[in-house]
Amino acid sequence: MKVAVLGAGSWGTALAKVLAENDHEVYLWGRNASQIQQINETKINQKYLPDTVLPESIMATTDLATALHEARMILIVVPTSAIRQTMENLNDLLVNESQPIIVHATKGLEQETKLRISEVMEEVLKPELYEALAVLSGPSHAEEVARQDITTVTVASHSLTAAQIVQDVFMNRYFRVYTNTDVIGVELGAALKNIIALGAGLIEELGYGDNAKAALITRGLAEISRLGVRMGADPLTFIGLSGVGDLIVTCTSPHSRNWRAGRLIAQGLAREEIFENVQMVVEGILTCKAAYELAKEHEIEMPITEALYHRLYENASVAESLEALMMREGKQEVSLQKHLEQE
């Protein structure tokens, strides 16, 4: 089928490569004319995946209408801040007869509204313009997918049929896809793990060892699942690929821009300086504010998120944030069953 991939960053490019290698007709859309020209002429996305040669069949374009024309599936891989405008563009360009499945692979929360990505999509998109919405997420560095490292991810949709179609479109010998119907859990796991990855990079920069890393990942998963369950997610989703799987890979690898940003936080850089240094959107920094506010609204304890929020948005020192985190009142570690009963 024809698939339009909207977003020519590292992840969009890597997923376009997967689709092209599965013999689909792939149009890769981006705004930067020189980048798009370079991809068409050299089959290399020099800025984001310089070591990867793309299939000849991928057509890159800056013309959104061309990318969307007769596409049976649209894959959205733009930053969270661009989701709403992208959906408004789709409203103007899609025709009722096409009704593609729309999949997003963006990991964040809209900062002002605190909505999940699919909620923004449902709020903006005219329902008659698409067949179903889905989210693709899981432990998946773009660089590794591009070189065909074994990768497993999850696709979630309220329509299991749509999820199975997406599964079939993406699956191959190195890229395995599982289906799920818990859109809330998959989206929240994807968004909130970026916050914990900031903390992982921070403690790495400060020289802490494996004990601290294990504690951060474990307690990070606990607070992600607390908020997720309160917001309607299936708790079992958080021990799956889009939960603990994505959390582990993002918290332990220098491929992760959020992990790299965490190291810069430990060096004392301000938010704007971090964005400039990383030169890509750091979703964890933006999501941290939205998650902090959601935790207050839902009366959920998220101490790691809170500590990072105070450092990023209230200029607390790293030492103060760590001390506040470690010197909280003693707690009991509860089983999953007790956790659910409390919720």
N, C-alpha and C positions, 0 to 999 in steps of 0.2 A: 504493500500500500504506500501511498504518498504520506510522508510524515514531515510536518513543519516543526523545526526546532528553533525556538525563539530565545536567543541568548548565546553569544559566541565566546563566552568565557571558557575556563578550563573544563568545567563540568558539562556544559552544553556541548562543547566540542567532542569530549570523550563519549558522551551518549550518542551524538550524531554518528560517530565512528562505529559504535556497536550496531546501530540501526542499519547503516550502510553495509556492514559486513554480514548482516542478516538478509541482504538483498532487497531492502526497502528503498524507495525513491526518497531521498533526504534533501530537504532545503534547509540550510542553516542561515538564520537571519541575525544580523547585528547592525548597530548604528554607525560604527566606525568604518567609513568608506575605504580607507587605506588598508585596514585590517582585512576587510572582506575581499578586496582586490588581491591582497597577498595570499589569502587562503586559496582563491581560485587559480592563481598563477603558479604557486609553489606547492600547494596542498600541505602547507604547514601553518599552524597558528603560532607565529613566532613569539608573541607576547605571553601566551598562556600555556602552550604545550610545544615548546620549541624542539623537543626530541622525537616528536611523533609525526610520521607521514600519514596523511589522511587518504582514504580511498578516493580514487579519481571520480567516482560517481557522485560524491557530495557536491552540491551546488550551493555556494554561499551568495547571499544577496542582502542589499540594504532596503529592498522594496518589500514591505510587509505583505502587500496584496499578492505579489507573485509567490511568496512563500506559502500563503494560506490557500491559494486557489486550488480547489478540489482536494485539499488535504483531508484524509480520513482520520488522522490523529494529529493533535497539536501538543507539543511538549514545551512547557514553559520553564525556562531556566534563567530567569532574570532575578536581580536582587529583590528582597521583600519590598523595599521602598518604591519599586517600579511596577509592582503587581497591579495596583488599581488602574494606573494609566494604561497598562497593557490590555487589561480587560475592556476598558473603554474603547481602545483601538479595535479590538475584536468585535465589539458591538457594531462598529461602523463598517467593518469589512466582510464579516461572515454573512452568508445567505442561509435562509431557513432550510433549503434543500440539502445542504451538506451535512449538518449535524455531526461533527466529528466528536470523538472522545477527546477530552482535554485533560492532560496529565501535567502536574507540576512537580518539579524536583527542587523547590526552594525551601530553605530551612530557616524559618524565622517567624516572628509575630509582627503584625503591623503596629508601629510604635504608638501612634496617636489613639487608635481604636482598641488595640490589644487583641484584635481578631486573628484567628488562624488564617492561613493562606486560602484554604477552600471556602472559608466564610466570606472573605473579601470577594472571591470569584463569584460566589452565589449571590452576593449583594449587588454586584455590578452587572454581571452577564445576563442577558435576556435568556430565559430558560429554553425558549424554542430554538436557540441557535446551536445547542450541543446535545449530544446523546447522554453523556455522563461525565462526571468529574472524578479524577483519581489523583493519588499522591504516590510518588516513587521515592523511597528512602531506605537507608541502611548504611552499613559500614563500607564506604566506597570512596577512596581517594581517586580523583580524576587521573592522576599520573599513572596509577597502577592499572586502572581499567583500560587506559589507552594502550598499555603494553600487554594487554590480555592476561593479566594476573587473575587468578580465580577469585571471583567476587560473588557474594550473595546479598540480595536486597529484597525489600518487600514492596508490593504495590497494594494500596488500600483504596477501596471505593465502597460507597453505600450499595452499589450494584456489583454483586459478585461476578455477574456475566461480563461487565466492563473490565473488572480487574483481571479476569481470565484472558480477555482479549489482549490487554496490555502485557500480561505475562507471556503470551505466545509471541508477541511482536518482538520482545526484548531477549527472550531466552536463547542461549547458545552454549557452546562447550565451556566457556569461561565465565559467562554471566548468567547466574541462576536467579530466578525470581520466584518468590512465594507470594501468595495472595492473602489478603486480610480485609475485613469489613470495618475494622475499628479506625476510622479516619481520624478521630479525635486523638487517640493514643499515638498513632504513627506521627501525626503532625507535631504534637507536643513533645514527643521524644526527640524528634529531629531538631526542633527549635531550642529546647532547654539544655540539651547536651552541650551546645556551644558555650553556654555560660560556664559549665563545669570545666570545659577545656581551657577557658581563660585561667581558671584556678590552677589547672595542671601545669600550664606553661609558667605560671607565676612561681609555683613551688620548685619547678625544675631550675629556673633562673636563680632562685635563692639557695640552691644546693641541697635541698632536702632529698631523702632517699626513697626507697621502695615502700617503706612503711607509710610515709605520708601520701604517696601516690595511690596506694591501695585504699587508704582511708578516704581520700577525696573522692575517688570513683564510686566507692560503696555508699558513702553518705550522700554523694551527689545523686545517685540513682534513687535513694530513699526520698529525697525532696522532690525530684522530678515526678516520681510516682504518686506522692501525696497530692500534689497540685493536679496531676492528670486525673486521678480517680475522682477528686472533688469536682472536676469539670466534665465528668461523664465518660472517661476512658475505661477500657477493660484493663485491669491491673496486670494481666498476663502479657499484654503487649510490651510492657516495659522490661520483661526478661527475654524478649525476642530481638531480632536483628535491628529493628528501628529504635530499640531501647538500649539495653546493655551493649549490644553489638556495636552500634554507632558510637556510644559513649566511650567504649574502650579504644576504638581506632582513633577517635578525635582527641582523646586525652593522652595518647602515647606516641604520637608521630609528629615530626617536624613538617610533614606535608600539610598539617592542619594550620590554616591561617589564624584560627582562634587560639591555638596553642602558641603560635609565634607571637600573637598579640599579648598573650598572658606574660610572656617573658619581658615584653616592653613595658607592661604595667609594673612589673617588679623593678624595672630600671627607673621608674618615676615619671615616665612620659604621660602627657595628658592625652585625652581621647583624640583630639585633632592631630596630634603628632603621631599617634599610633596609626591612624587611617593613612596619613601621608607616607609613613614608613612601609606599611604592608602593601600599599598601592592596589588593594582590592577591598571590597566591602567586608567588614568584620561583623558578621551578623550577631555574634555573641554579645558585643558591647551594646548594640541597639536592643537586643532581646532582653538583656539584663534589666533594663528600666521597665519594660512592659511586664516582665515576670515578677519583679519586685512589687509593682502596683497590683497585679493580679493576686499575689499572695496575701497582700493586705486586704483586698476586697473579699477574698474567700476565707480569711482568717487561718491561713496555712503557714506553718513555720518553714522557711527556706533560708537557713542561716548562711550557707555558702553564697547563695545569690545576694543576700542582704549585705554580707561583708564586701563583696565585689561592687555592689551598688554604691556603698558608702565611699569606697576608694575611687570609683570612676566619676561619680556625680556629686559627691560632697567633699572631695579632696582629703579624705582620711588617709593617713599614712599606711603603708603596707604593714608595718609592725603593729599599729593599733588595730587594724582589721584582723590580723591573725590572732592577736591576743584576745580580742572580743569573741572570736570564733571558738578558740580553745577553752576559754574560761566561762563558757555558758554553764548554766545549771546542769547537774548530772541528769542523764536520761536513761531510760530502759530501752534496750534494743528489742523490738517486738517481732514476732513471726508475721508472715504474710497474712495468715488468717486473722490474727489480732488486729493487724493494720486495717484489713477490710472491715472488721467489726467496728473499729473506731470511726471509720469513715461513714 
